[in-house]
């Protein structure tokens, strides 16, 4: 039996930090946290007592210099502004990386670091955990198998708690640290999932972003984006920090020439529901409600993150070629977010290169093993 994968955790008090650690600790016997870099000015407010005696380091550079032999890979939970430097340092040390999304304030800031990660040949994973969701996988299979016929439209809704729940001074709403607001923190999930599920690239973008709620922010609190897909269909994303309590509305409607599906990934008591409406070749219309059983896995995103972490470790150990998330796919989301903001600022439709960012646009090196 292989030894547990040794993880250094960077950024204790990140909003998702405790949940990521819960996911890691849930994989006892598979993963062990062997080092901590607090980040956030050294704050440890959310540190679990079970980790209180784990060795700590002031910076990623100190972690590598003094504790480099104690860990195989690192989980980075830092503000977007600080992630690229951590990526470069860890990649140069040959350490495997799991980084919170989106890995930079914009594509220009993140690209050099992501290219260095790719060249280093280390296992890379990022926090786009919806690629590991069973409902998303089933939609992806339906599209790939042609069960939708021609894909006509994808409507995505992602509305969550307003900025007052965290407070407008939170670093998530600081343009210097975060780059953007809603799109850089939450909307990016669906921007990533759109290409992954449909298997198509975005060829042009129209958008309207801004502050629509009552709370003044230095970043957008939401907006609407329209995407022309390479297959001829249309996708939309509407979302924002707009609900006056801790709550969320996550929904997709996917329509094709042969069927349409409503996906409610957070339906109460389930791990997602697919309401499938199909053809009526004779007298019996195809109607189905497919419900996934409730996931009770602890941690950030439940079973999604568990499988994301396991995938990362398998790649680090040379058991698989690459994770579902890659440096190239991460950069592609950042470029798409940049285009959303540009389209809104300029009030026009922005065309993109038809060829999506692909892994062959990075220099590839040999994969290092843990």
C-alpha positions in Angstrom: 0.0 0.0 0.0 1.4 3.4 -0.9 2.3 6.0 1.7 -0.1 8.9 2.2 0.4 11.9 -0.1 2.1 14.7 1.9 0.4 18.1 1.5 1.5 21.6 2.5 -1.5 23.9 3.0 -1.0 27.5 2.0 -3.5 30.1 3.2 -5.3 29.0 6.4 -8.0 31.7 6.6 -9.1 31.7 3.0 -12.9 31.5 2.7 -12.6 28.0 1.4 -9.6 27.0 3.5 -11.3 25.2 6.3 -13.5 23.3 3.8 -10.5 22.2 1.7 -8.8 21.0 4.9 -11.9 19.1 5.8 -11.8 17.4 2.4 -8.1 16.5 2.9 -8.5 15.3 6.4 -11.5 13.1 5.3 -9.0 11.2 3.1 -7.1 9.9 6.1 -4.7 7.2 5.0 -4.5 8.8 1.5 -3.5 12.3 2.4 -1.7 13.9 5.4 -1.1 17.6 6.0 2.6 18.0 6.9 3.2 21.7 6.7 1.3 25.0 6.9 1.9 28.5 5.5 -0.7 30.7 7.2 -0.8 33.5 4.7 -3.3 36.3 5.3 -0.9 38.2 7.6 -0.2 35.0 9.7 -3.8 34.7 10.8 -4.9 31.3 12.2 -8.5 32.0 13.3 -9.9 28.9 11.4 -7.0 26.5 12.1 -8.2 23.2 13.4 -6.7 22.0 16.7 -5.8 18.7 15.1 -3.4 20.7 12.9 -2.1 23.0 15.7 1.3 21.3 15.9 1.9 20.9 12.2 5.1 22.7 11.3 4.5 26.3 10.1 6.4 28.5 7.7 6.1 32.2 7.1 6.2 32.1 3.3 6.2 29.7 0.4 9.9 30.4 -0.1 10.6 29.4 3.5 8.5 26.3 3.2 10.5 25.2 0.2 13.9 26.1 1.7 13.4 24.7 5.1 10.6 22.2 4.7 10.9 21.0 1.1 11.6 17.4 2.1 8.4 17.2 4.2 5.8 17.5 1.4 4.9 16.2 -2.1 2.4 18.8 -3.1 0.8 22.0 -1.9 -2.8 23.3 -1.8 -2.8 27.1 -2.5 -5.6 29.1 -1.0 -4.4 32.7 -1.4 -5.9 35.9 -2.8 -5.7 35.9 -6.6 -3.0 38.5 -6.7 -0.6 36.2 -4.8 -1.3 32.9 -6.5 1.0 33.3 -9.6 4.1 33.8 -7.4 3.3 30.7 -5.3 2.7 28.7 -8.5 6.1 29.7 -9.9 7.9 28.9 -6.6 6.4 25.5 -6.1 6.7 24.5 -9.8 10.4 25.5 -9.7 10.8 23.2 -6.7 9.2 20.3 -8.5 6.2 20.3 -6.2 2.7 19.2 -7.3 0.0 21.9 -7.1 -3.7 22.2 -6.3 -4.6 25.9 -6.4 -7.8 27.7 -5.7 -9.4 29.2 -8.8 -9.0 31.3 -10.8 -5.2 31.5 -10.2 -4.7 35.2 -11.0 -6.3 38.5 -11.3 -6.4 38.2 -15.1 -4.9 36.1 -17.9 -1.8 38.3 -18.3 -0.9 38.0 -14.6 -1.4 34.2 -14.5 -0.1 33.1 -17.9 3.7 33.2 -17.1 3.2 31.1 -14.0 0.9 28.6 -15.6 3.3 28.1 -18.5 6.1 27.5 -15.9 3.9 24.9 -14.2 3.3 23.2 -17.5 7.0 23.1 -18.3 7.9 21.8 -14.9 5.8 18.7 -15.5 4.3 18.7 -12.0 0.7 17.5 -11.4 -1.6 20.6 -11.6 -5.1 20.8 -10.3 -7.4 23.8 -9.6 -10.6 24.4 -7.8 -13.1 24.0 -10.6 -14.7 21.1 -8.8 -17.8 21.0 -11.0 -15.9 19.0 -13.6 -16.2 16.2 -11.0 -19.9 16.5 -10.5 -22.0 13.5 -11.6 -24.8 15.7 -13.0 -22.3 17.7 -15.1 -20.7 14.4 -16.3 -24.1 13.1 -17.4 -24.9 16.3 -19.3 -21.5 16.1 -20.9 -22.1 12.5 -22.0 -25.6 13.4 -23.4 -24.0 16.1 -25.6 -21.1 14.0 -26.7 -23.3 11.1 -27.7 -25.6 13.4 -29.7 -28.7 12.9 -27.6 -29.4 16.6 -27.8 -29.1 16.7 -31.6 -27.9 20.2 -32.5 -27.1 22.1 -29.3 -29.2 25.3 -29.5 -28.9 27.1 -26.2 -27.4 26.8 -22.7 -28.9 29.0 -20.0 -26.9 29.3 -16.8 -28.1 31.0 -13.6 -25.8 31.5 -10.6 -27.2 33.9 -8.0 -25.9 34.0 -4.5 -25.7 36.0 -1.2 -25.1 39.8 -1.5 -21.9 41.5 -0.7 -23.1 42.5 2.7 -22.9 38.8 3.9 -19.1 39.1 3.9 -18.9 42.9 4.0 -17.8 45.2 1.2 -14.2 45.5 2.7 -13.6 41.8 2.2 -10.6 41.0 0.0 -12.9 39.3 -2.5 -14.2 42.8 -3.4 -10.8 44.4 -3.6 -9.9 44.9 -7.3 -6.2 44.9 -6.5 -6.3 41.5 -4.7 -9.1 39.8 -6.7 -9.1 41.4 -10.1 -12.9 41.2 -10.4 -15.8 40.4 -8.2 -18.6 37.9 -8.9 -17.1 36.5 -12.1 -13.7 36.0 -10.6 -15.0 34.2 -7.5 -18.2 32.3 -8.7 -19.0 33.0 -12.3 -15.7 31.4 -13.3 -17.1 28.0 -12.3 -19.7 28.1 -15.0 -17.4 29.7 -17.5 -15.1 26.7 -17.0 -18.0 24.2 -17.0 -19.5 25.5 -20.2 -16.6 24.5 -22.4 -16.1 21.2 -20.5 -19.7 20.1 -20.7 -20.5 21.2 -24.3 -17.1 20.3 -25.8 -17.3 23.6 -27.7 -15.4 26.8 -27.6 -16.7 30.4 -27.3 -16.2 32.4 -30.4 -17.6 35.7 -29.3 -18.9 37.5 -26.2 -21.4 40.2 -25.4 -21.8 41.2 -21.8 -23.1 43.7 -19.2 -21.4 43.7 -15.8 -21.5 46.2 -13.0 -22.8 46.9 -9.5 -26.6 46.4 -9.6 -27.3 46.0 -5.8 -27.4 48.7 -3.2 -23.8 48.1 -1.8 -21.1 50.1 -3.4 -18.1 47.9 -4.5 -14.9 48.4 -6.4 -15.7 45.3 -8.5 -18.8 44.0 -10.2 -21.5 42.3 -8.1 -22.8 40.5 -11.2 -24.1 40.7 -14.7 -25.1 38.9 -17.8 -22.9 37.4 -20.5 -23.9 36.0 -23.9 -21.6 33.5 -25.6 -21.7 32.4 -29.2 -20.6 28.8 -29.3 -18.4 27.2 -32.0 -21.2 24.7 -32.8 -23.6 27.5 -33.7 -25.5 27.6 -30.5 -25.9 30.3 -27.9 -25.1 30.3 -24.1 -26.0 32.8 -21.5 -24.8 33.3 -17.9 -26.8 35.6 -15.5 -25.6 35.8 -11.9 -24.5 38.0 -9.1 -24.3 38.7 -5.4 -27.9 39.6 -5.2 -29.7 37.6 -2.4 -30.3 39.3 1.0 -29.2 36.2 3.0 -26.9 33.2 2.8 -28.5 31.4 -0.1 -28.0 30.4 -3.7 -29.7 29.7 -7.0 -27.7 27.4 -9.3 -29.5 26.2 -12.5 -28.9 25.2 -16.1 -31.3 24.8 -19.0 -29.9 23.0 -22.0 -31.9 22.9 -25.2 -31.2 20.9 -28.4 -33.0 20.0 -31.5 -33.9 16.5 -30.1 -34.3 17.1 -26.3 -34.1 19.7 -23.6 -32.9 19.3 -20.0 -33.3 21.3 -16.8 -30.4 20.7 -14.4 -30.9 21.7 -10.7 -27.5 20.8 -9.2 -28.4 21.8 -5.6 -31.9 20.5 -5.3 -32.7 19.9 -1.6 -32.3 16.2 -0.5 -30.3 15.3 -3.7 -27.0 15.7 -5.4 -28.8 17.2 -8.3 -31.8 16.6 -10.5 -32.0 16.3 -14.3 -35.5 16.9 -15.7 -35.2 15.5 -19.2 -37.8 16.2 -21.9 -37.3 14.3 -25.1 -39.0 13.5 -28.4 -42.4 12.2 -29.1 -41.9 9.9 -32.1 -45.4 8.3 -31.8 -47.8 8.9 -28.9 -45.5 8.5 -25.9 -43.3 11.5 -25.1 -39.9 10.9 -23.5 -40.1 12.5 -20.0 -37.8 11.6 -17.1 -36.8 13.0 -13.8 -33.4 11.6 -12.9 -32.3 12.3 -9.3 -28.8 11.7 -8.0 -28.7 10.5 -4.3 -27.7 12.9 -1.6 -24.0 13.2 -1.2 -23.0 13.3 2.5 -19.2 13.4 1.9 -17.8 16.1 4.2 -15.6 19.0 3.0 -15.6 21.5 0.2 -18.1 20.4 -2.5 -18.4 16.9 -1.0 -17.6 14.0 -3.3 -16.6 16.5 -6.1 -13.5 17.6 -4.2 -12.8 14.1 -2.9 -12.5 12.9 -6.5 -10.7 16.1 -7.6 -8.0 15.5 -4.9 -7.7 11.8 -5.8 -7.3 12.6 -9.4 -4.5 15.1 -8.5 -2.7 12.5 -6.4 -3.0 9.8 -9.2 -1.5 12.2 -11.7 1.3 13.2 -9.3 2.1 9.4 -8.9 2.2 8.9 -12.6 -1.0 6.8 -12.6 -2.8 9.1 -15.1 -1.7 11.6 -17.7 -3.2 14.9 -16.4 -6.1 16.1 -14.3 -9.4 17.2 -15.7 -8.3 20.8 -14.9 -5.1 21.8 -16.6 -2.9 24.9 -16.8 -4.3 25.4 -20.3 -8.0 25.1 -19.2 -7.3 27.4 -16.3 -5.8 30.1 -18.6 -8.7 29.7 -21.0 -11.2 30.7 -18.2 -9.2 33.7 -17.3 -9.1 34.8 -20.9 -12.8 34.3 -21.2 -13.4 36.4 -18.0 -11.2 39.2 -19.5 -13.3 39.2 -22.6 -16.5 39.4 -20.6 -15.2 42.5 -18.8 -13.9 44.0 -22.1 -17.3 43.4 -23.9 -19.1 45.1 -21.0 -16.7 48.1 -20.9 -16.7 48.6 -24.6 -20.4 47.9 -25.1 -19.9 45.6 -28.1 -19.6 42.0 -29.1 -16.0 40.8 -28.9 -14.9 38.0 -31.2 -12.4 35.4 -30.0 -10.0 33.2 -31.9 -11.9 30.1 -33.0 -9.1 27.9 -31.8 -9.4 27.5 -28.0 -6.4 27.5 -25.8 -5.1 24.0 -25.8 -2.4 22.0 -24.0 -0.2 22.0 -27.2 0.2 25.8 -26.7 2.3 25.1 -23.6 5.8 23.5 -23.6 5.4 20.1 -22.0 8.0 18.4 -19.9 8.3 15.0 -18.2 5.9 14.4 -15.4 7.7 14.2 -12.0 6.5 11.6 -9.6 5.9 12.0 -5.9 
